[in-house]
Structures are given as structure tokens and as C-alpha cells.
């Protein structure tokens, strides 16, 4: 009888283990690079690039008309040794790419650029626009204190695609990509 | 019954533990799923929670089902190995259910998979692909054609505008006129001219869209370039009248946008239905391609769902098999257990009836059977106790009867209806010198021989068949060489009610001593009377003879006279002696017992005959510690004298007389053996030796041994005569000590 219980417990543990071990795969090498902040014309300007974000499946999905959105989370905070960091600025910006198969052109809209969109027939051009943030004003330099260490953290993640025919409810475990970078930090002293 | 309560408690405990485990698992799974699955911020929270709940329930149910089924399977396998009762039946039922379910489920599964694969392939087949691609190509070609056409017109118009300097501020009217001509001549829907900063300078529209405001082209669009720095850039604007496909170029044609002097925009209106069709084609292809991307995941999902459903069906079948098997085997096991308990003697065991079917009827029948058995056993126990008591009483009665029979002086022998000797008491065995083993439970004809058997058969026939219930039979037998006289009473045993012959009981009385005593008394009386009658005339005869002798003796010269007188006197003396002996026998005085030393008496008596050079030698062998016996000294001496006299006579005056005395303390008797080396005793002599007037001598009255027998009898002893070895006679006297 104890053998029965032991075996049953083992089976149950295996099943749970299978579930437990299903953790999100690493983001296939997606990472933030060229992360920098630069004071320019009275504002702190942020710049970053997501490397290794695009793969073949993603490109195929884009060409099939699936809109893809990258979301960038950017946070600037004042570093304090014995206490929590004080947030100075926090942004959430998104880059969306869509493809018109009739006109064979990509449209990239970057939320921080307002109504401006890039329409191009070049995938490379569209991809570059998607993965880069340049010239994003984080905060005014007046909001910063001199001789103070600040940290700018950024992270990029790809929003889950919305599949047609509400298949995302059924195929919730289907993920073409799990692009989510780690938090990257850059510290500077103003 | 208490086993079931225990089982119930254990089951509830298990269920409680299972519920707690499930709750914990739900919490853990929910947390894990929240990490794995992100539905996105645009889906309402309630739907998310609902999805979590559904997923969790499905997952948990599946895990639970798999767990329970495997657990039961393992338990079944384990029970089978241990030969637990009911395991084989359960295995058979479960295997049957699995087989019944598995085969169609597998067939259905593979058929469904094949069907799904084929269907999906059919949906995404090449003709569909080609058709959609071709439709898209038509749309693309149409837009390309429009763009090419516009390019042609843009080039010409831009050239004309540049060549004719129509962009000069003072030539605006000419410009307007020109573009109207261009619009009419080339059948264009709109022709617009924009300044470098995006302000529309002039435009011309066709009557179709005149009524619909179509706005202006934005500066951004004006300044966009196409692929590979194409000089013409096209945009679309949707109007109620249709889709306006506009192509933009810089003036002069081919000039980079930042250096353009102006922008020229030519538009063609696509009818709404055509526009919609093109849009639909585009959207359709987009959706098709998206679904095509998901072809494999959808296929996998279908396979997974199908597999899960098939597994669910199989597991449910297994579970159902277990349930049915359990519902069948549990009562059967209870019955088997009950039968074991009943055969071990526990008739108080009952089984709870849980079902109302044939198994329940079987259980009820079992309970009734055990109840009846219990009642029967109680009755049997009561009857057994009563029988035991009766048996004890009978045994007691039998023992009492046995003791009584073994202690009476009368011999009792019983023979059953078949002739088997069933009882013989101690007295009968002693009387007839028989042993228990030789006689008991043997057929009487195997025990008796010759004339005795013939006599017995006659007696038994008389009683059994003759209707006589009692026969009296005097019998003389020689027992161990000693003649005995018996009186035998044969009584028929008949059943009280039916009168059926059941056997015979023989009552035997030994009359030997009684007859001896009677004969002795009779002889004594005869001797007394004869002595008296004969003695009386002797005195006158003797006196007369003496008188004659005195009177005529001196005068008679004839010697005959003297001789006759002498003869008369001699024979009168002889007769007187004989009569005196008779008288002595007749009125023998009773013994006066006093403690005496028997050995001393023997020696004194032997000394009377132990003269020097006597031809008769005496050997006396006696213990030195012989206890003193209650004897009449004189009578014992007389008895010994009589024996010695007889021995001397038998030895013809010479021989050896051996007297042996031994004490038997256990039997409380002293045995005196008197043996001579005479001529011995014949069988006839042995029978009548101690009778009065029996003598083997030529002379003598034959009263010597009769007197010895009488003396020994007065001392409560016995005397018997036997042959001596190598020769002679041996007398054994037993006296109480």
C-alpha cells in the first residue's frame, strides 16, 4: 500500500513539474543595447536600441498583416543609498508596425513621435524604426540636482499578438516569440 | 460491520486531504499560469479571471483524473500480485472496459487526426494559395498600373509646368487652366499643385468627386519618397465616392523633395465597390496568411485536444470500470470474508446490505443462512448439553451397576440377541475361571465347545423361540481340575413395549460348598443316628459275651468256644471304634480359635512321625517371620495328622513329605502346601476326595480327609488337591492371616 501512494505521489509530482518547468523562454537573445542618456537643449534625451528582437517567424507574422507592438518602459530615478530610489520620470512608449500587403508597404508608428508615421516598402527601414528610440526627452534638466547620481532603467517587451478568430483564447500557449528584455540600467551623475 | 465504519472514516479523511491538496494546487497553478500567460491589458479582468478559472478547472480535473486512475491501476496491479481477493475479477472488468473503450477510441482518434490533417491541408492547399495570391496580384497590379499611369501623367505634366514656368506667381491662372486641361484630357479625377511648404496652390477635380470634399495632402506625405528614392510616391484617401489613389511627385520631376519647387498630385478614384473588393482581398489574404502561420499550432492544438478528449474517454472508462468492478467485487469480497468467518465458527457475522439488486439478495440470503445456522447451533448445543447430562447419568448408573455386578457373589453373564457375550462379571469369571479378553464381545459358540455348546444352543433356542422366559439348569463342571456344582438361571431379555427378543442374562450360583456342607450335615446326621443306633446293642452283646466267657469259659475245653468269644469281643470293639469314629465325625466340636504359631504346630506334628531311621522324611520350609494365625491348635494338629497318615499310606510307608508355608500379605492369607511322593490321585479321586466315606484304601471309613476339610472350613480356609511333581499328591491349604 505505501508503494501505491509513493508511486502516485511521484506521478503527480511529475505532472506538476511539467507545468512548473514551463517558464517563459529567454527572449531569444533580445536585449537593450546602446542605452544612453544625453543632456541636450535643457532636456535629458534618451536613446536605446533593441538588438536581436526580430526573427523569421515575427517577420512572417508581420508580413501576414499582424500588427506588432514593442513597448518600452523607461524610468529615471534618483539613487538613494539607504532608502528607495526617488522616481524622476517614467515613460511607456510603443512602436507599432503594420504591413499593407496590397501596397506592399510597412507603416511604423512611434507613440512618442505623435502623428508622424513612417511608410516604407523597405523591411529593414521599418525594422530599424521599430527597434530604435532616439531623441526621446525624459525630463527637464532643471528637475535634476547637481552632483547627484541618477539611474535610468529601461526594458523592452513585445506585446502578445492578438490572433484572428479569437484564437488567442484557445492558443494561449502558442507564442511565436516571448520577447522581453531584462531591465537595463545606466547610472550617471548630473 | 465495524470494518465498514473504519473504512468510511478513512475514506473521508482521504477526501479531506485531497480537497486541501487541490486548493493548494489551484493556488500554485494560478500563480504559475499568471507568469506563463499574459492576456494583455486590453482584456477585461473578469474575463481573465474566468479564463484562469476554466483553465485551472480543466487542468486540475485532468491531473486529478490521471492521478486517480493511475493510482487505482497501480493498486490493482499490487493487489493482483498479492492475490488479494477480488483483484482478479476487478482486473478482468477493468481490462474489459479499457478494451471496449480503447479500441474505438483509438480508431476514432486516428481517424479524426487523419481527417483533421486532411481538412487542414485542404484548407491550405495550393490552389487556395494560388487563388489568393492571384487575387492579391490583381489588386497589386491595379495599384501599380494606376501608379504607373499617374507617373506617366505626372512626368508629362511636371515637365510642361516646368518648361512653361507655370509656377511663377503671376502665372497661377495659367497653371490652373493647364491642370484642368490635364485633368480633362487624361481623365484624371483630381490634379493638385502644392507649394513646397504644403499649401495647395490650385487643383482640378472631376465631376464625380466635385461634390465630395477630399481634403489636402499633408506635408509629410508630400515630402515622402518611395522605395529606392522613387520620384513618385502614392497615397490613398478614402472618400464616400470611393478610394482616391493619389500619386505625388516633385516639380521639376525627379527633384529631391527638399529641393522641390512645388509638388504635383494626380489622383484616380477607384469606385467604392472596387475599393472595398480590393480591401477585402487584402484583408482576406492577411487573415489567410495569419491563419496559415497558425496552421501547425492549430493542428497541434487539435491533436492535443483530441488526445485529451480520447484520454479523458479512456480514463473515464477505466474509472467507470473500477467503479463497476468495485460495486461488484466489494459485496462478493464481503461474502467471501463472511464465509471464511462462518467456516471458522463465527456465526454472529452479518453483512450490511448496501444494494437492492441480486447481490443484495445474495447478502440477505447469506445473513439468513448464518442466522439459521446460529439458531441451529444453539439448539444443537442445548441438545448436546442435555445428552451429556443424560450420558453422565447413564454412565453413573452403568458404573453403579458394574460395581454392584462386580461385587455380588452371584455370577452374571449377558448375551445379546446375536449371541455375543456382552458382559461377564467378576464372580462369573472367578467361578468359571475365565478371563475378560477370552470371553467378552465374542460369539458364545466360539467360547463353548462340545456338549456345553450343544446344551447352550438348546437353552437359547428354548428361550428365544420357545416362548419360555426363564430356564433353570443345574450343571456340574470341572473348573481348573476341580469339580464344581452350579445352578444357572437363564432369563430372556425382552423389549418392554415390543416384546422383541434382545438377548439372555445368565445368573450363576456356585452350589459346590453349599452342597458339600449339606452333604456333610446329612452325613453327620446319618453318622450320629447310626452311631447311636448301632452303639446301643454293642454293650449288651459285649456284656453277654463276657458273661458267657466267665460262666462257661473255665468249663469249656473246646478251643472253638474261646475263639468265638474272642472273635465276638474283637469285632464288637471294632464296631465300637467305628461307631466312635462316626460319633466323632458327627459331633465334631467347633473350632476354638486363638493366635498360634502354625510352623510350631507343623513341627510338633512332624516330630511325632520323625523317628530315627524312619522311612518317611519330612521337609519343612517356612518363613521365620510368619505372623501368628487364629487357629484351633488341636484341630489343626488333627488335620495335619490325618494328612500325614494319608500320605504315609499313599507312599506305602516310605517316602518324602514336604510341607511348605508361605505368607501372602497382599491377599492376607497363608498358604500351606502338603506334598507327598506317593502314588498320586486320579481324576475321580480328586473329585470326591473330601467326601465322607470316599477312600482309596482297602480299609478305612474314608473320613480322614472329610474331617480335614471340615476343620479347614471351620478356620475359614480352603483345601484343594492337586498332582505333585514328579509324583504324588499335593494338598494346598489356604488360611486367612
Interface residues (C-beta under 8 A of the other chain):
Chain A: X1 X3 X4 X5 X7 X8 X11 X12 X15 X16 X19 X20 X22 X23 X24 X57 X60 X61 X63 X64 X65 X66 X100 X101 X102 X103 X104 X116 X117 X119 X120 X121 X122 X159 X160 X162 X163 X164 X165 X167 X168 X169 X170 X171 X172 X173 X174 X176
Chain B: X25 X28 X29 X32 X35 X36 X37 X38 X39 X40 X51 X55 X59 X63 X66 X67 X70 X71 X74 X75 X78 X136 X139 X140 X143 X220 X224 X226 X227 X234 X236 X278 X279 X281 X282 X283 X285 X286 X287 X289 X290 X291 X292 X293 X294 X297 X298 X301
